[in-house]
């Protein structure tokens, strides 16, 4: 049981990395909008696409951790 918990914890590192990446991307997008307010629509659309792809990585990590915890024995 302890090795499966360690494996699930390692899978959850994907969630931590995704959270850090999403925070950095949002901060950079806010800086970009502050520098060029006329390009805010384009910046927002690119940001949302990047955040969706980053969030999918976190979801894959979560699903993998849940599979390890509840299916693998």
N, C-alpha and C positions, 0 to 999 in steps of 0.2 A: 504493500500500500504506500509506503513512503517514497518508493521510486516513481510511482505514478503521480504522486503529488509534486515531486520535483520536476517531472516532465511537463505537467500542466503549468507549473510556474514558469518554466522556460518558454512555453508557448505564449504565455501572457506578456512576455517581453515585447511581442509584436504590438500589443495594445498600448504599452507605455511609449514605444517608439512612434507609433502613429499619433498619439496625443501630443508628443513633443513636436513632431513635424507639422501637425495642424496648427499648433500655436505659433510656430515660427512663420508659417506661410500666411497666417492671418495678420500677424504683425507687419510683415513685409508688404502685404497688400494695403494695409492702412497707411503705411508710409508712402506707397506709390500713389494712392488717391490724394494724399495731402500734397504731394509734389505736382501731380497733374490731375486736377479735379475733372477736367473735360474728358478724360479717358476712364472715368470710373465704371462705366458700363462694360467696357472691354475687360478691365481688370477684374470686375466681379464675376464675369462669366468664366474666365480662366481660373479664378480662385475656386469657384464652386466645382468645376470639373476636377481640379486637383484634390480638393477636399473629399470628393466622392470616391476617388481612387484610393486615397489614403485611408478612408474609413473602411473600405472593403478589405484592406489588409488587416485592420484591427478585428473585423468580424471573422475573417478566416482564422486568425489566432485564437479568438474566443471559441469558435466552433471546434477547432482542433483540441483545445484544452478540455472542453466538455466531453468530447469523444474519449479522450484519454481517461478522464475521471470516471465516466459512467459505463463505457463499453469495454475498454481494455481491462483485463483482469490478470 
